[in-house]
Amino acid sequence: MSFSHSTCHSEPFASRHSEHSEESRPFATSQGDRLKNKKLRIIPLGGLGEVGKNMMVLEYADDIVVIDAGLMFPSEEMLGVDLLIPDINYLLQRKQNLRGIIITHGHEDHIGALPYVLSQLNLPIYATKLAGRLISAELKQRGVKGRARINVVHAGSRIRLGNFTVEFFPVCHSIPDSMGLIIHTPVGMVVHSGDFKLDYTPVIGEATDLNQLAWLGRKGVLLLLSDSTYVELSGYTPSEKVVSDTLDHIMMEASGRVIVTTFSSLISRIQQVIDVAAKHGRRVFITGRSMEEIVKVAAEMGYLVIPPDVLCRSDELKHLPHNRVVILTTGSQGEPTSALVRMANRDHRQIQIVPGDTVVMSATPVPGNEALVNKTIDSLFRQGANVIYEKLSQVHVHGHGSQEELKLLFNLVKPKFFVPIHGEYRHLSLHARLTRSLGMPEDNIFVLEDGDILELGQETGRIVGKVPIGNVYVNGLVTGELDSTMLRDRKLLSRDGIVVVTLAIDAQRGKLVGRPCIITRGFVDAGESQTLIEKSQDVVVATLNHDRKHSFGPGRLSQVSNLEAKVRNSLTKFLYEQTHRRPIIIPIIMEV
Amino acid sequence: MSFSHSTCHSEPFASRHSEHSEESRPFATSQGDRLKNKKLRIIPLGGLGEVGKNMMVLEYADDIVVIDAGLMFPSEEMLGVDLLIPDINYLLQRKQNLRGIIITHGHEDHIGALPYVLSQLNLPIYATKLAGRLISAELKQRGVKGRARINVVHAGSRIRLGNFTVEFFPVCHSIPDSMGLIIHTPVGMVVHSGDFKLDYTPVIGEATDLNQLAWLGRKGVLLLLSDSTYVELSGYTPSEKVVSDTLDHIMMEASGRVIVTTFSSLISRIQQVIDVAAKHGRRVFITGRSMEEIVKVAAEMGYLVIPPDVLCRSDELKHLPHNRVVILTTGSQGEPTSALVRMANRDHRQIQIVPGDTVVMSATPVPGNEALVNKTIDSLFRQGANVIYEKLSQVHVHGHGSQEELKLLFNLVKPKFFVPIHGEYRHLSLHARLTRSLGMPEDNIFVLEDGDILELGQETGRIVGKVPIGNVYVNGLVTGELDSTMLRDRKLLSRDGIVVVTLAIDAQRGKLVGRPCIITRGFVDAGESQTLIEKSQDVVVATLNHDRKHSFGPGRLSQVSNLEAKVRNSLTKFLYEQTHRRPIIIPIIMEV
């Protein structure tokens, strides 16, 4: 591994950075006097109360720093929505105060909104080497690369941003180069855990530096912001290392090929697959665009160490005996166009599943992907593979700390105030309860939701207001608000379809010209449609005739909208009686 | 409990029913000679390879019996679909051979398709008392009650249906009166497990009769059909009893009200809640339509035993101290209109959540409901409740056997052939593997999918063909096939909406009359739409002008469909450029 920063945290924190130690006691300075009445503001713009699209704002006087800018994938009922991003109106209104965006690590839920943020704000980004590389790739893909100023940081880096100084410390997570943050503010020190677990035997990088955290706790930490993702789980999250043992066992036992899929950002897992394959004399074939790319990039950058002659090309693959092969592939989430799903559907150019193949799903389904993943597993079983997945064997461990780790972090850091971050509301509540059980006073714990404004002084804190936060979605080239008519209409369309009725009316004589034209989409099956449409035409004609007798005639054509409503009402009633469905009905009346 | 049938299975099977013991050795009779070449056919019409809509066909000579007729709830991508039911074409083509439908228990995935089946087939139903009552209710609701002939059976009942004799034996499951089946056929005995677990200390009813199963195994069982739902779990499923201990602890500790939600059909859980509440001197208020109904019905029928003065009315509820109250409610699946969800949203007439309330989610989310359930838990936490759910504490146990129970059943029954039932493909595969690990020969295990025709003789079995099976859905009053244009159109509509362009064309002069009229639904937000629609009108006009120059004029109006295609193409291109969306475009050209 080339990115060892052991010198940065093998020494106690203060001895290295004594020039900054004043910063956590700002009121000793004259600047401190001027700022005496200023408070530190903590404002989550995303990721609290909903998982994903993480974005946290720290504000002091005229300085704002932003932590992370993530995206979130929509749930199925958000029809046609590509993704969700944080509402950055608060930032847009304070452009002159923005000092920079700090990135904790390179996962989509922490960097994915950057293309949208940077197209509206010209802000410097601070990210580690790997995260920076991933950000560049995203920006390039979205055509906003030119605007980005990415500053590469590493563990131990200290960045001065106005009244803030941000320091990075390494944490273990499911992507290399993950960072926690120590933020020195005029009010006190803030520790941000990032996404983390405590892994004493990590496969890549180093264990979370408990010693440094304990040192901070001694000095006095104002606020801890700590990851709540896995607070529901008791005990400790197992080390990434345990997966090696399972893989070792599987590769030893398997009489045929071993096909492994995992998240492409989980580089340590890729390293394990390569190492265990090499140990068993198996060669590794990489397939799937994002997997091929990450292996290339991670090897170039030194995150992956690949022994010579382990990787194999597709022309070599054909000639290897099956018990000498490992295939590392995309598709851990059952993505329909991924390499593994193509194998499962007998649709992969090079690889056909045969009995004797062992497929290892070395990942967990992201919530919402369960059905796709299960379908993939089913198809692989159908092709005769032996599929090993999380429910059956420890082929995956996750990247977030469980209850005991959260307690340990809290006890080392000993903060005055606590804000649980990264989680749906129940996770934040449970994390708050966990710290209460450790003796944290109720009044010093703040369960925030997106938009809440928390103001902290050295001794007291309170929620002083709320920033209005919209549900911002991206659909194609446009962003919008989730509660729009557009999305409500899509919901209606998706349920019972649409019926368009076009009428031509002779404006002079107030008479229908020809038959009404009725077109439907998504309303009825071909089998049901013919007679139903004819009867619907009769209903429309009858409505018009009835209407003409009473209120419709020459000179009254300005009442077209009235007529439209009548056609809509009579058709809605008729179609519901016939089908128990309620399509959207659009009457179009043309005066000719 | 009033429905004890202990006399039916406290004696060994053969001594009670010796008159039938010939049936499992049919070839000793002259009828046997005639039928020598006949095979037993096993045809799953639903529930194998997909969970839900269970239906199994057993066919011998001119006799068909059907086991269960369940429904399945659609996944989110089946837009507007109400539910899915088995394809019964095979049965419709063999009406004269149908002898009856056997129901194993009263869950929706075993009885829910009966209203649709009975509206097409006039067949007697054989079900236990509770299942019969639930079936009647469903048939009444769907208006097909008149056609039903429901015969009530109980453990030990024997029903002769042509060449088949069906006997019922009690199994433990998450609804009372669940049955396994022993089916005597001319080829041999078939054991159908139903949905089951082995609970030695059930809360309602009796433990699965292992002794009887062992006795059958001694006599010789041709085929075992066994529940695969929880084959992924190692070990034993805990007894329903353990939930009592958890509830006891919760009700003792809680300083305020305890609000419990569970499946309304899980009557044993309701019994436990009532018993534990009574023990702690808490009174029980029931809320939510289906919960109120089932408590009434189950108490009337003797499934629930409610001590006097435990239930309380809403006017009493107001005057009770909170630590003397238990509320039993619907909403375990986060159903938007359920009582618990209304409480969570401060929308319940009688009950407002207050800090101090403890909410117990005594159920597991059915796959697909996770997001709704999580949202409900989040809202309850927001209201200040302490929510206890499956991930945090053992407040639920499920109703299916785990690996050790499946092995035990298999070892007692010792069948010649084995067919895993009730499960997606991976469950069936894993169950097959489990029996291989017990020494079952590969050739005697059949992993079937819906439609497969398995033919069994006394010594050999093979899959001889496949019944074509459609994906039948119900939407409103109509049933149809899942791969219809209607559902494909709904998918498109839900993604990017629809654009309707209406043009009036002067047939004489071949000229556009007025501006094209453009109406959209679900395509763009109000903010984006105005100028986009004006530009779209220009695009249509330009297309027509261009077209008129080249090919459009008087006498060529028969080429309307050609013109429509041109308008559709140019608009599709333009709108994609502007928005990166692809709405359905419907051009309507009226000649005037």
Interface residues (C-beta under 8 A of the other chain):
Chain A: G49 S75 E76 E77 L79 G80 E232 L233 P367 G368 E370 A371 N374 I377 D378 S379 F381 R382 V387 K391 L392 E424 Y425 R426 S429 L430 N475 G476 L477 V478 G480 E481 S484 T485 M486 L487 D489 R490 K491 L492 L493 S494 R495 D496 G497 I498 V500 T502 A504 V513 C517 I519 R521 G522 F523 V524 D525 A526 G527 E528 Q578 T579 H580 R581 I584 I586 I588 M590 V592
Chain B: G49 S75 E76 E77 L79 G80 E232 L233 P367 G368 E370 A371 N374 I377 D378 S379 F381 R382 V387 K391 L392 E424 Y425 R426 S429 L430 N475 G476 L477 V478 G480 E481 S484 T485 M486 L487 D489 R490 K491 L492 L493 S494 R495 D496 G497 I498 V500 T502 A504 V513 C517 I519 R521 G522 F523 V524 D525 A526 G527 E528 Q578 T579 H580 R581 I584 I586 I588 M590 V592
